[in-house]
């Protein structure tokens, strides 16, 4: 990719969990809180998920001395095949759409699922997208660990 024209993130990960379990990991507050913060804490009482088209979601990642709020709206919910949702952090203007996240879960058989992740929006610089991609990779490592310990 040309460094100056980057408009988003595309990642694919094969997870050792059935499709419905991967969907649940994205839509259950307990699961989402367990992996979305990576190494940081996401207190369950700071997670809200209304998983339906038009429903809102929010969470707060808590680290020593700092809180990072994230929120958005579910655009599409296709259980167990995937989700489309918006994503904004605490610095985003109130009227901003935010980034659009599309995740597709494909059953590969034998208890494995392909997660195809796409982030679009054009709200970030190429450097910010690169940093965000590294962040998502770390979160997907945490997701894989969550699925391994909570099948």
C-alpha positions as CSV (number, residue, x, y, z in Angstrom):
1,X,0.0,0.0,0.0
2,X,1.1,3.5,-0.6
3,X,1.8,5.1,2.8
4,X,0.0,8.3,1.9
5,X,-3.2,6.8,0.5
6,X,-4.1,4.4,3.2
7,X,-7.9,4.6,4.0
8,X,-8.4,1.8,6.4
9,X,-7.5,-1.6,7.7
10,X,-8.0,-5.1,6.4
11,X,-7.1,-8.1,8.6
12,X,-8.0,-11.8,8.4
13,X,-7.5,-14.3,11.3
14,X,-8.4,-17.9,11.6
15,X,-9.7,-18.7,15.1
16,X,-9.9,-22.1,16.8
17,X,-13.6,-21.7,17.7
18,X,-16.9,-22.4,16.1
19,X,-18.6,-19.6,14.2
20,X,-21.4,-19.0,16.8
21,X,-18.7,-18.8,19.6
22,X,-16.8,-16.1,17.7
23,X,-20.0,-14.2,17.1
24,X,-20.8,-14.4,20.8
25,X,-17.3,-13.1,21.7
26,X,-18.2,-9.9,19.8
27,X,-21.7,-9.5,21.2
28,X,-21.5,-10.7,24.8
29,X,-20.4,-8.0,27.3
30,X,-18.4,-10.5,29.4
31,X,-16.5,-11.8,26.3
32,X,-16.1,-8.4,24.7
33,X,-14.7,-6.8,27.9
34,X,-12.3,-9.7,28.3
35,X,-10.5,-9.2,24.9
36,X,-11.2,-5.7,23.7
37,X,-8.8,-4.1,26.1
38,X,-6.0,-6.5,25.3
39,X,-3.7,-6.3,28.4
40,X,-5.7,-3.4,29.9
41,X,-8.8,-3.7,32.0
42,X,-12.3,-3.2,30.7
43,X,-14.6,-3.2,33.8
44,X,-17.8,-5.1,33.0
45,X,-19.8,-2.3,34.6
46,X,-18.4,0.1,32.0
47,X,-19.6,-2.0,29.0
48,X,-23.0,-1.5,27.4
49,X,-24.2,-3.5,24.3
50,X,-27.6,-3.2,22.6
51,X,-26.9,-5.7,19.8
52,X,-29.4,-4.8,17.2
53,X,-29.4,-2.5,14.1
54,X,-29.5,1.0,15.5
55,X,-28.5,-0.2,19.0
56,X,-25.6,1.5,20.8
57,X,-22.5,0.0,22.3
58,X,-19.8,1.5,24.6
59,X,-17.0,0.5,26.8
60,X,-14.1,2.1,28.7
61,X,-10.6,0.8,28.7
62,X,-9.0,1.6,32.1
63,X,-5.2,1.9,32.6
64,X,-3.3,3.4,35.4
65,X,-4.1,7.1,35.3
66,X,-6.1,7.1,32.1
67,X,-9.5,6.0,30.8
68,X,-10.2,5.5,27.1
69,X,-13.8,5.4,26.1
70,X,-15.0,3.9,22.9
71,X,-18.6,3.8,21.5
72,X,-20.6,3.4,18.4
73,X,-23.8,2.0,16.9
74,X,-24.6,-1.4,15.3
75,X,-25.5,-0.9,11.7
76,X,-26.1,-4.6,10.8
77,X,-26.3,-7.7,12.9
78,X,-26.3,-11.0,11.1
79,X,-26.0,-13.8,13.6
80,X,-23.7,-15.8,13.3
81,X,-22.2,-14.4,10.1
82,X,-21.1,-10.9,11.2
83,X,-21.6,-7.3,12.3
84,X,-21.3,-3.8,10.9
85,X,-20.8,-1.2,13.6
86,X,-19.4,2.3,14.0
87,X,-16.5,3.1,16.3
88,X,-15.5,6.4,17.9
89,X,-13.1,7.2,20.7
90,X,-13.4,9.9,23.3
91,X,-11.7,12.5,21.0
92,X,-14.2,12.1,18.1
93,X,-16.6,15.1,17.6
94,X,-20.1,14.3,18.7
95,X,-21.6,14.7,15.2
96,X,-18.8,12.5,13.6
97,X,-19.8,9.2,12.0
98,X,-16.7,7.6,13.3
99,X,-15.0,4.6,11.6
100,X,-17.1,1.8,10.2
101,X,-16.1,-1.7,11.3
102,X,-17.2,-4.7,9.3
103,X,-16.5,-8.2,10.7
104,X,-17.4,-11.4,8.9
105,X,-17.3,-14.8,10.5
106,X,-17.0,-17.7,8.1
107,X,-17.3,-21.3,9.3
108,X,-14.3,-23.2,8.0
109,X,-15.5,-26.5,9.6
110,X,-13.7,-28.6,12.2
111,X,-14.5,-25.9,14.9
112,X,-12.5,-23.1,13.2
113,X,-13.8,-19.7,11.9
114,X,-12.3,-17.1,9.7
115,X,-12.6,-13.6,11.0
116,X,-12.4,-11.0,8.2
117,X,-12.0,-7.5,9.6
118,X,-12.3,-4.2,7.8
119,X,-12.1,-0.7,9.2
120,X,-13.0,2.2,6.9
121,X,-13.9,5.9,7.4
122,X,-10.9,7.9,6.4
123,X,-10.8,9.7,9.7
124,X,-7.3,8.7,10.5
125,X,-3.9,9.5,9.0
126,X,-1.9,6.7,7.4
127,X,0.2,6.6,10.5
128,X,-2.8,6.4,12.8
129,X,-4.2,3.5,10.6
130,X,-0.9,1.7,10.9
131,X,-1.0,2.1,14.7
132,X,-4.6,1.1,14.8
133,X,-3.8,-2.0,12.8
134,X,-1.1,-3.0,15.3
135,X,-3.7,-2.5,18.0
136,X,-6.3,-4.7,16.4
137,X,-3.7,-7.4,15.8
138,X,-3.0,-7.4,19.6
139,X,-6.7,-7.4,20.4
140,X,-7.2,-10.4,18.1
141,X,-4.4,-12.2,20.0
142,X,-6.4,-11.5,23.1
143,X,-9.6,-12.7,21.4
144,X,-7.9,-15.9,20.4
145,X,-6.7,-16.4,24.0
146,X,-10.2,-15.8,25.3
147,X,-11.7,-18.3,22.9
148,X,-9.0,-20.9,24.0
149,X,-9.7,-20.4,27.7
150,X,-13.5,-20.0,27.4
151,X,-14.6,-22.3,24.6
